[in-house]
Amino acid sequence: MSRADSWAADTEQTRELRARLVAALVEAGDISDERWRYVFATVPRHALVPRYYRSDNYQEIDGTTEDDHSTWLR
């Protein structure tokens, strides 16, 4: 896999972060349907959003760069 697309790989880290997200959403009562829980737990959404802007300072976080990758995942 090239560096150009390795940022989108579904890794142990991305699976763990998804599991934590699902647990938090279930605990908050935001997901009650088992089908939605499954979707949130299995779809690697990080690959669909390569970059975003922080709402507090409009800083671009680009998951395709090595410098921003860890911040971007969280």
N, CA, C and O atoms as a CHARMM CRD file, in Angstrom:
* protein
*
  296
    1    1 MET  N      0.85400  -1.17500   0.00000 PROA 1      0.00000
    2    1 MET  CA     0.00000   0.00000   0.00000 PROA 1      0.00000
    3    1 MET  C      0.89600   1.23300   0.00000 PROA 1      0.00000
    4    1 MET  O      1.84900   1.31500   0.77500 PROA 1      0.00000
    5    2 SER  N      0.59500   2.16200  -0.84700 PROA 2      0.00000
    6    2 SER  CA     1.40600   3.37500  -0.93900 PROA 2      0.00000
    7    2 SER  C      1.01300   4.36300   0.15200 PROA 2      0.00000
    8    2 SER  O     -0.07800   4.27700   0.71700 PROA 2      0.00000
    9    3 ARG  N      1.89900   5.29000   0.44000 PROA 3      0.00000
   10    3 ARG  CA     1.60100   6.33600   1.42400 PROA 3      0.00000
   11    3 ARG  C      0.39500   7.15700   0.97300 PROA 3      0.00000
   12    3 ARG  O     -0.34800   7.68200   1.80200 PROA 3      0.00000
   13    4 ALA  N      0.20600   7.26500  -0.31500 PROA 4      0.00000
   14    4 ALA  CA    -0.90400   8.06300  -0.84200 PROA 4      0.00000
   15    4 ALA  C     -2.25800   7.56600  -0.35900 PROA 4      0.00000
   16    4 ALA  O     -3.16900   8.37100  -0.16300 PROA 4      0.00000
   17    5 ASP  N     -2.41300   6.26300  -0.16300 PROA 5      0.00000
   18    5 ASP  CA    -3.70100   5.76200   0.30600 PROA 5      0.00000
   19    5 ASP  C     -3.61800   5.04800   1.64800 PROA 5      0.00000
   20    5 ASP  O     -4.63600   4.54600   2.12300 PROA 5      0.00000
   21    6 SER  N     -2.45700   4.98100   2.27300 PROA 6      0.00000
   22    6 SER  CA    -2.33400   4.29500   3.55400 PROA 6      0.00000
   23    6 SER  C     -3.09300   5.01400   4.66300 PROA 6      0.00000
   24    6 SER  O     -3.49200   4.37900   5.64000 PROA 6      0.00000
   25    7 TRP  N     -3.30300   6.31900   4.53700 PROA 7      0.00000
   26    7 TRP  CA    -4.04600   7.06700   5.54900 PROA 7      0.00000
   27    7 TRP  C     -5.47300   6.55400   5.68500 PROA 7      0.00000
   28    7 TRP  O     -6.08200   6.71200   6.74200 PROA 7      0.00000
   29    8 ALA  N     -6.01600   5.94400   4.63900 PROA 8      0.00000
   30    8 ALA  CA    -7.39600   5.47400   4.65700 PROA 8      0.00000
   31    8 ALA  C     -7.52700   4.02800   5.12300 PROA 8      0.00000
   32    8 ALA  O     -8.64100   3.51400   5.23100 PROA 8      0.00000
   33    9 ALA  N     -6.41800   3.37500   5.39700 PROA 9      0.00000
   34    9 ALA  CA    -6.44700   1.96600   5.78600 PROA 9      0.00000
   35    9 ALA  C     -7.23100   1.77200   7.08200 PROA 9      0.00000
   36    9 ALA  O     -7.17800   2.60600   7.98600 PROA 9      0.00000
   37   10 ASP  N     -7.94600   0.67300   7.15400 PROA 10     0.00000
   38   10 ASP  CA    -8.66300   0.31500   8.37200 PROA 10     0.00000
   39   10 ASP  C     -7.69000  -0.45800   9.25000 PROA 10     0.00000
   40   10 ASP  O     -7.39500  -1.62400   8.98500 PROA 10     0.00000
   41   11 THR  N     -7.20000   0.18500  10.28000 PROA 11     0.00000
   42   11 THR  CA    -6.15800  -0.38500  11.13100 PROA 11     0.00000
   43   11 THR  C     -6.71400  -0.75400  12.49800 PROA 11     0.00000
   44   11 THR  O     -7.87800  -0.48600  12.79900 PROA 11     0.00000
   45   12 GLU  N     -5.88600  -1.36100  13.31300 PROA 12     0.00000
   46   12 GLU  CA    -6.27100  -1.66800  14.69200 PROA 12     0.00000
   47   12 GLU  C     -6.67800  -0.37800  15.41700 PROA 12     0.00000
   48   12 GLU  O     -7.64200  -0.37000  16.18200 PROA 12     0.00000
   49   13 GLN  N     -5.94200   0.70500  15.17500 PROA 13     0.00000
   50   13 GLN  CA    -6.25600   1.98500  15.81600 PROA 13     0.00000
   51   13 GLN  C     -7.62500   2.50200  15.38600 PROA 13     0.00000
   52   13 GLN  O     -8.40100   2.94700  16.23200 PROA 13     0.00000
   53   14 THR  N     -7.94000   2.45500  14.10300 PROA 14     0.00000
   54   14 THR  CA    -9.23800   2.97000  13.65200 PROA 14     0.00000
   55   14 THR  C    -10.37900   2.08900  14.15700 PROA 14     0.00000
   56   14 THR  O    -11.45400   2.59800  14.47600 PROA 14     0.00000
   57   15 ARG  N    -10.16200   0.78400  14.23400 PROA 15     0.00000
   58   15 ARG  CA   -11.19800  -0.11100  14.77200 PROA 15     0.00000
   59   15 ARG  C    -11.43400   0.16000  16.25500 PROA 15     0.00000
   60   15 ARG  O    -12.57600   0.16400  16.71300 PROA 15     0.00000
   61   16 GLU  N    -10.35700   0.38500  17.00500 PROA 16     0.00000
   62   16 GLU  CA   -10.47900   0.69200  18.43500 PROA 16     0.00000
   63   16 GLU  C    -11.21100   2.02200  18.64400 PROA 16     0.00000
   64   16 GLU  O    -12.07300   2.12500  19.51600 PROA 16     0.00000
   65   17 LEU  N    -10.87400   3.02200  17.85900 PROA 17     0.00000
   66   17 LEU  CA   -11.55400   4.31700  17.98100 PROA 17     0.00000
   67   17 LEU  C    -13.03600   4.20000  17.63500 PROA 17     0.00000
   68   17 LEU  O    -13.87200   4.83600  18.27800 PROA 17     0.00000
   69   18 ARG  N    -13.37100   3.39800  16.62900 PROA 18     0.00000
   70   18 ARG  CA   -14.79100   3.17100  16.29000 PROA 18     0.00000
   71   18 ARG  C    -15.50900   2.47900  17.43400 PROA 18     0.00000
   72   18 ARG  O    -16.64100   2.83400  17.76300 PROA 18     0.00000
   73   19 ALA  N    -14.86700   1.49900  18.03900 PROA 19     0.00000
   74   19 ALA  CA   -15.48700   0.77600  19.15300 PROA 19     0.00000
   75   19 ALA  C    -15.77000   1.72600  20.31900 PROA 19     0.00000
   76   19 ALA  O    -16.82100   1.64200  20.95400 PROA 19     0.00000
   77   20 ARG  N    -14.83300   2.62000  20.59300 PROA 20     0.00000
   78   20 ARG  CA   -15.04000   3.59900  21.67000 PROA 20     0.00000
   79   20 ARG  C    -16.17400   4.56300  21.32900 PROA 20     0.00000
   80   20 ARG  O    -16.96700   4.92400  22.19800 PROA 20     0.00000
   81   21 LEU  N    -16.25000   4.97900  20.07000 PROA 21     0.00000
   82   21 LEU  CA   -17.33400   5.86000  19.63800 PROA 21     0.00000
   83   21 LEU  C    -18.67800   5.16500  19.82500 PROA 21     0.00000
   84   21 LEU  O    -19.61700   5.76300  20.35100 PROA 21     0.00000
   85   22 VAL  N    -18.77400   3.92200  19.40200 PROA 22     0.00000
   86   22 VAL  CA   -20.02600   3.17200  19.53700 PROA 22     0.00000
   87   22 VAL  C    -20.40400   3.03700  21.00500 PROA 22     0.00000
   88   22 VAL  O    -21.56300   3.24100  21.36500 PROA 22     0.00000
   89   23 ALA  N    -19.45100   2.69900  21.85100 PROA 23     0.00000
   90   23 ALA  CA   -19.73500   2.55500  23.28100 PROA 23     0.00000
   91   23 ALA  C    -20.26700   3.86400  23.86700 PROA 23     0.00000
   92   23 ALA  O    -21.22100   3.85400  24.64600 PROA 23     0.00000
   93   24 ALA  N    -19.65500   4.98300  23.49600 PROA 24     0.00000
   94   24 ALA  CA   -20.10400   6.28300  24.00600 PROA 24     0.00000
   95   24 ALA  C    -21.50400   6.62300  23.49900 PROA 24     0.00000
   96   24 ALA  O    -22.32800   7.13900  24.25400 PROA 24     0.00000
   97   25 LEU  N    -21.77700   6.33800  22.22900 PROA 25     0.00000
   98   25 LEU  CA   -23.09700   6.62600  21.66300 PROA 25     0.00000
   99   25 LEU  C    -24.17900   5.75300  22.28800 PROA 25     0.00000
  100   25 LEU  O    -25.28500   6.22600  22.54900 PROA 25     0.00000
  101   26 VAL  N    -23.86700   4.48600  22.52700 PROA 26     0.00000
  102   26 VAL  CA   -24.82700   3.57900  23.16400 PROA 26     0.00000
  103   26 VAL  C    -25.08100   4.03400  24.59800 PROA 26     0.00000
  104   26 VAL  O    -26.23000   4.09700  25.03700 PROA 26     0.00000
  105   27 GLU  N    -24.01600   4.35000  25.32600 PROA 27     0.00000
  106   27 GLU  CA   -24.15600   4.78700  26.71900 PROA 27     0.00000
  107   27 GLU  C    -24.98800   6.06800  26.82600 PROA 27     0.00000
  108   27 GLU  O    -25.76600   6.23200  27.76500 PROA 27     0.00000
  109   28 ALA  N    -24.82000   6.96600  25.86500 PROA 28     0.00000
  110   28 ALA  CA   -25.57400   8.22500  25.87100 PROA 28     0.00000
  111   28 ALA  C    -27.02000   8.04000  25.40700 PROA 28     0.00000
  112   28 ALA  O    -27.83100   8.96100  25.50600 PROA 28     0.00000
  113   29 GLY  N    -27.33700   6.84900  24.90300 PROA 29     0.00000
  114   29 GLY  CA   -28.68200   6.59800  24.40800 PROA 29     0.00000
  115   29 GLY  C    -28.91800   7.11700  23.00000 PROA 29     0.00000
  116   29 GLY  O    -30.05900   7.20200  22.54600 PROA 29     0.00000
  117   30 ASP  N    -27.84300   7.46100  22.31200 PROA 30     0.00000
  118   30 ASP  CA   -27.96700   7.99500  20.95400 PROA 30     0.00000
  119   30 ASP  C    -28.13500   6.90800  19.90000 PROA 30     0.00000
  120   30 ASP  O    -28.60300   7.18300  18.79500 PROA 30     0.00000
  121   31 ILE  N    -27.76000   5.68400  20.23000 PROA 31     0.00000
  122   31 ILE  CA   -27.97800   4.54200  19.33300 PROA 31     0.00000
  123   31 ILE  C    -28.71300   3.48100  20.13500 PROA 31     0.00000
  124   31 ILE  O    -28.18600   2.95900  21.11800 PROA 31     0.00000
  125   32 SER  N    -29.92300   3.16400  19.71800 PROA 32     0.00000
  126   32 SER  CA   -30.67000   2.11200  20.40300 PROA 32     0.00000
  127   32 SER  C    -30.98100   0.94300  19.47400 PROA 32     0.00000
  128   32 SER  O    -31.29800  -0.15300  19.93500 PROA 32     0.00000
  129   33 ASP  N    -30.89100   1.17400  18.18500 PROA 33     0.00000
  130   33 ASP  CA   -31.17400   0.13600  17.19600 PROA 33     0.00000
  131   33 ASP  C    -29.89300  -0.64500  16.89500 PROA 33     0.00000
  132   33 ASP  O    -28.86800  -0.06500  16.53600 PROA 33     0.00000
  133   34 GLU  N    -29.96800  -1.94000  17.04300 PROA 34     0.00000
  134   34 GLU  CA   -28.80100  -2.80300  16.82700 PROA 34     0.00000
  135   34 GLU  C    -28.24500  -2.67200  15.41600 PROA 34     0.00000
  136   34 GLU  O    -27.03700  -2.81100  15.22200 PROA 34     0.00000
  137   35 ARG  N    -29.07800  -2.41400  14.44200 PROA 35     0.00000
  138   35 ARG  CA   -28.59300  -2.25500  13.06000 PROA 35     0.00000
  139   35 ARG  C    -27.70200  -1.02400  12.92700 PROA 35     0.00000
  140   35 ARG  O    -26.67600  -1.07500  12.24900 PROA 35     0.00000
  141   36 TRP  N    -28.08200   0.08100  13.56600 PROA 36     0.00000
  142   36 TRP  CA   -27.24700   1.29000  13.52000 PROA 36     0.00000
  143   36 TRP  C    -25.94600   1.07100  14.28100 PROA 36     0.00000
  144   36 TRP  O    -24.88900   1.53700  13.85700 PROA 36     0.00000
  145   37 ARG  N    -26.02300   0.36200  15.40200 PROA 37     0.00000
  146   37 ARG  CA   -24.81500   0.06200  16.15900 PROA 37     0.00000
  147   37 ARG  C    -23.83400  -0.70500  15.28300 PROA 37     0.00000
  148   37 ARG  O    -22.63700  -0.41700  15.28200 PROA 37     0.00000
  149   38 TYR  N    -24.34100  -1.67800  14.54200 PROA 38     0.00000
  150   38 TYR  CA   -23.49400  -2.46800  13.64400 PROA 38     0.00000
  151   38 TYR  C    -22.83800  -1.58200  12.58000 PROA 38     0.00000
  152   38 TYR  O    -21.64500  -1.71100  12.30700 PROA 38     0.00000
  153   39 VAL  N    -23.62400  -0.68800  11.98600 PROA 39     0.00000
  154   39 VAL  CA   -23.08700   0.20300  10.94800 PROA 39     0.00000
  155   39 VAL  C    -21.99600   1.10000  11.52100 PROA 39     0.00000
  156   39 VAL  O    -20.91900   1.21900  10.93600 PROA 39     0.00000
  157   40 PHE  N    -22.26700   1.72800  12.65400 PROA 40     0.00000
  158   40 PHE  CA   -21.25400   2.59600  13.25800 PROA 40     0.00000
  159   40 PHE  C    -20.00600   1.81100  13.63700 PROA 40     0.00000
  160   40 PHE  O    -18.90100   2.35000  13.57900 PROA 40     0.00000
  161   41 ALA  N    -20.16000   0.56000  14.02000 PROA 41     0.00000
  162   41 ALA  CA   -19.01600  -0.25600  14.43900 PROA 41     0.00000
  163   41 ALA  C    -18.19500  -0.78500  13.27200 PROA 41     0.00000
  164   41 ALA  O    -17.01700  -1.09500  13.44500 PROA 41     0.00000
  165   42 THR  N    -18.78500  -0.89500  12.09400 PROA 42     0.00000
  166   42 THR  CA   -18.07600  -1.56100  10.99900 PROA 42     0.00000
  167   42 THR  C    -17.67200  -0.67600   9.82700 PROA 42     0.00000
  168   42 THR  O    -16.74100  -1.02300   9.09900 PROA 42     0.00000
  169   43 VAL  N    -18.33500   0.44400   9.62300 PROA 43     0.00000
  170   43 VAL  CA   -18.01400   1.29600   8.46700 PROA 43     0.00000
  171   43 VAL  C    -16.84100   2.21700   8.80900 PROA 43     0.00000
  172   43 VAL  O    -16.93700   3.01300   9.74300 PROA 43     0.00000
  173   44 PRO  N    -15.74000   2.11900   8.06800 PROA 44     0.00000
  174   44 PRO  CA   -14.57100   2.97300   8.33500 PROA 44     0.00000
  175   44 PRO  C    -14.77700   4.38300   7.78000 PROA 44     0.00000
  176   44 PRO  O    -14.28700   4.71300   6.70000 PROA 44     0.00000
  177   45 ARG  N    -15.49700   5.19800   8.52100 PROA 45     0.00000
  178   45 ARG  CA   -15.85900   6.54000   8.05400 PROA 45     0.00000
  179   45 ARG  C    -14.66300   7.45400   7.85500 PROA 45     0.00000
  180   45 ARG  O    -14.74900   8.41300   7.08800 PROA 45     0.00000
  181   46 HSD  N    -13.55700   7.18400   8.52200 PROA 46     0.00000
  182   46 HSD  CA   -12.38500   8.06300   8.39100 PROA 46     0.00000
  183   46 HSD  C    -11.91600   8.16000   6.93800 PROA 46     0.00000
  184   46 HSD  O    -11.34000   9.17400   6.54200 PROA 46     0.00000
  185   47 ALA  N    -12.15200   7.14000   6.15800 PROA 47     0.00000
  186   47 ALA  CA   -11.72700   7.15700   4.75200 PROA 47     0.00000
  187   47 ALA  C    -12.61300   8.06200   3.89400 PROA 47     0.00000
  188   47 ALA  O    -12.23200   8.43100   2.78300 PROA 47     0.00000
  189   48 LEU  N    -13.78400   8.41800   4.40200 PROA 48     0.00000
  190   48 LEU  CA   -14.71700   9.26000   3.65400 PROA 48     0.00000
  191   48 LEU  C    -14.50200  10.74900   3.90800 PROA 48     0.00000
  192   48 LEU  O    -15.01500  11.59000   3.16900 PROA 48     0.00000
  193   49 VAL  N    -13.74600  11.07200   4.94600 PROA 49     0.00000
  194   49 VAL  CA   -13.51700  12.47300   5.32000 PROA 49     0.00000
  195   49 VAL  C    -12.01500  12.68900   5.48800 PROA 49     0.00000
  196   49 VAL  O    -11.50600  12.62500   6.60700 PROA 49     0.00000
  197   50 PRO  N    -11.30500  12.94300   4.40200 PROA 50     0.00000
  198   50 PRO  CA    -9.84300  13.05300   4.48100 PROA 50     0.00000
  199   50 PRO  C     -9.35000  14.28100   5.23800 PROA 50     0.00000
  200   50 PRO  O     -8.21500  14.29600   5.71500 PROA 50     0.00000
  201   51 ARG  N    -10.18500  15.30700   5.35300 PROA 51     0.00000
  202   51 ARG  CA    -9.75800  16.50300   6.09200 PROA 51     0.00000
  203   51 ARG  C    -10.98300  17.21800   6.65000 PROA 51     0.00000
  204   51 ARG  O    -12.09700  17.05400   6.15300 PROA 51     0.00000
  205   52 TYR  N    -10.76000  18.00000   7.67500 PROA 52     0.00000
  206   52 TYR  CA   -11.82500  18.82000   8.24900 PROA 52     0.00000
  207   52 TYR  C    -11.20200  20.07100   8.86200 PROA 52     0.00000
  208   52 TYR  O     -9.98100  20.18100   8.97000 PROA 52     0.00000
  209   53 TYR  N    -12.05000  21.00300   9.25800 PROA 53     0.00000
  210   53 TYR  CA   -11.59500  22.24100   9.89500 PROA 53     0.00000
  211   53 TYR  C    -12.11300  22.26800  11.32400 PROA 53     0.00000
  212   53 TYR  O    -13.29100  22.01300  11.57400 PROA 53     0.00000
  213   54 ARG  N    -11.22700  22.57800  12.25200 PROA 54     0.00000
  214   54 ARG  CA   -11.62400  22.68400  13.65300 PROA 54     0.00000
  215   54 ARG  C    -12.55900  23.87100  13.81400 PROA 54     0.00000
  216   54 ARG  O    -12.34000  24.92600  13.21800 PROA 54     0.00000
  217   55 SER  N    -13.58600  23.70200  14.60700 PROA 55     0.00000
  218   55 SER  CA   -14.56900  24.77300  14.77100 PROA 55     0.00000
  219   55 SER  C    -14.06800  25.90500  15.66300 PROA 55     0.00000
  220   55 SER  O    -14.56800  27.02600  15.57500 PROA 55     0.00000
  221   56 ASP  N    -13.08800  25.62600  16.51800 PROA 56     0.00000
  222   56 ASP  CA   -12.63500  26.67700  17.43000 PROA 56     0.00000
  223   56 ASP  C    -11.64100  27.65300  16.80100 PROA 56     0.00000
  224   56 ASP  O    -11.55700  28.80300  17.23200 PROA 56     0.00000
  225   57 ASN  N    -10.88300  27.21300  15.78500 PROA 57     0.00000
  226   57 ASN  CA    -9.90400  28.12600  15.18300 PROA 57     0.00000
  227   57 ASN  C     -9.78900  27.96400  13.66000 PROA 57     0.00000
  228   57 ASN  O     -8.91600  28.56200  13.03100 PROA 57     0.00000
  229   58 TYR  N    -10.66500  27.16200  13.08500 PROA 58     0.00000
  230   58 TYR  CA   -10.71000  26.94600  11.62800 PROA 58     0.00000
  231   58 TYR  C     -9.40900  26.38100  11.05600 PROA 58     0.00000
  232   58 TYR  O     -9.11800  26.54500   9.87200 PROA 58     0.00000
  233   59 GLN  N     -8.64100  25.72100  11.90300 PROA 59     0.00000
  234   59 GLN  CA    -7.40700  25.07500  11.44600 PROA 59     0.00000
  235   59 GLN  C     -7.76700  23.82200  10.65400 PROA 59     0.00000
  236   59 GLN  O     -8.61000  23.03100  11.07700 PROA 59     0.00000
  237   60 GLU  N     -7.11900  23.64700   9.49700 PROA 60     0.00000
  238   60 GLU  CA    -7.35800  22.44800   8.69800 PROA 60     0.00000
  239   60 GLU  C     -6.59900  21.27400   9.30500 PROA 60     0.00000
  240   60 GLU  O     -5.40800  21.38000   9.59700 PROA 60     0.00000
  241   61 ILE  N     -7.29000  20.16400   9.49200 PROA 61     0.00000
  242   61 ILE  CA    -6.68300  18.91400   9.93600 PROA 61     0.00000
  243   61 ILE  C     -6.77300  17.97000   8.74500 PROA 61     0.00000
  244   61 ILE  O     -7.86600  17.59100   8.32600 PROA 61     0.00000
  245   62 ASP  N     -5.63100  17.59700   8.20800 PROA 62     0.00000
  246   62 ASP  CA    -5.56600  16.79600   6.98200 PROA 62     0.00000
  247   62 ASP  C     -5.04700  15.40000   7.30900 PROA 62     0.00000
  248   62 ASP  O     -3.86200  15.22000   7.59300 PROA 62     0.00000
  249   63 GLY  N     -5.93300  14.42200   7.26800 PROA 63     0.00000
  250   63 GLY  CA    -5.57500  13.05100   7.60900 PROA 63     0.00000
  251   63 GLY  C     -4.63200  12.38500   6.63900 PROA 63     0.00000
  252   63 GLY  O     -4.08000  11.32500   6.93800 PROA 63     0.00000
  253   64 THR  N     -4.43700  12.98400   5.48700 PROA 64     0.00000
  254   64 THR  CA    -3.54300  12.38000   4.49600 PROA 64     0.00000
  255   64 THR  C     -2.08700  12.75000   4.73400 PROA 64     0.00000
  256   64 THR  O     -1.19900  12.22300   4.06400 PROA 64     0.00000
  257   65 THR  N     -1.82700  13.66000   5.69100 PROA 65     0.00000
  258   65 THR  CA    -0.44400  14.03000   6.00100 PROA 65     0.00000
  259   65 THR  C     -0.00200  13.35400   7.28800 PROA 65     0.00000
  260   65 THR  O     -0.80100  13.16400   8.20500 PROA 65     0.00000
  261   66 GLU  N      1.24500  13.00000   7.35100 PROA 66     0.00000
  262   66 GLU  CA     1.77000  12.31500   8.52700 PROA 66     0.00000
  263   66 GLU  C      1.65300  13.17900   9.78100 PROA 66     0.00000
  264   66 GLU  O      1.38200  12.66000  10.86400 PROA 66     0.00000
  265   67 ASP  N      1.85200  14.48000   9.64700 PROA 67     0.00000
  266   67 ASP  CA     1.80400  15.38000  10.80100 PROA 67     0.00000
  267   67 ASP  C      0.42600  15.44300  11.45200 PROA 67     0.00000
  268   67 ASP  O      0.33400  15.52000  12.67700 PROA 67     0.00000
  269   68 ASP  N     -0.63400  15.41200  10.67200 PROA 68     0.00000
  270   68 ASP  CA    -1.99600  15.57000  11.19600 PROA 68     0.00000
  271   68 ASP  C     -2.73500  14.25400  11.41500 PROA 68     0.00000
  272   68 ASP  O     -3.81900  14.26000  11.99900 PROA 68     0.00000
  273   69 HSD  N     -2.18900  13.13500  10.97100 PROA 69     0.00000
  274   69 HSD  CA    -2.93600  11.87500  10.94900 PROA 69     0.00000
  275   69 HSD  C     -3.53100  11.49800  12.30800 PROA 69     0.00000
  276   69 HSD  O     -4.72300  11.19900  12.38300 PROA 69     0.00000
  277   70 SER  N     -2.74500  11.50300  13.37100 PROA 70     0.00000
  278   70 SER  CA    -3.25400  11.10800  14.69100 PROA 70     0.00000
  279   70 SER  C     -4.33100  12.05700  15.18900 PROA 70     0.00000
  280   70 SER  O     -5.34100  11.61700  15.73700 PROA 70     0.00000
  281   71 THR  N     -4.12500  13.35200  15.00400 PROA 71     0.00000
  282   71 THR  CA    -5.12700  14.34200  15.40800 PROA 71     0.00000
  283   71 THR  C     -6.40800  14.14700  14.61100 PROA 71     0.00000
  284   71 THR  O     -7.50600  14.21800  15.16200 PROA 71     0.00000
  285   72 TRP  N     -6.26800  13.90600  13.33400 PROA 72     0.00000
  286   72 TRP  CA    -7.40800  13.72700  12.43600 PROA 72     0.00000
  287   72 TRP  C     -8.27800  12.53900  12.85100 PROA 72     0.00000
  288   72 TRP  O     -9.50400  12.61000  12.76100 PROA 72     0.00000
  289   73 LEU  N     -7.65500  11.45500  13.30100 PROA 73     0.00000
  290   73 LEU  CA    -8.42800  10.27800  13.69500 PROA 73     0.00000
  291   73 LEU  C     -9.26300  10.52800  14.94800 PROA 73     0.00000
  292   73 LEU  O    -10.29800   9.88900  15.13600 PROA 73     0.00000
  293   74 ARG  N     -8.83900  11.42200  15.77900 PROA 74     0.00000
  294   74 ARG  CA    -9.55900  11.65200  17.03500 PROA 74     0.00000
  295   74 ARG  C    -10.52100  12.77900  16.86700 PROA 74     0.00000
  296   74 ARG  O    -11.22700  13.13400  17.81000 PROA 74     0.00000
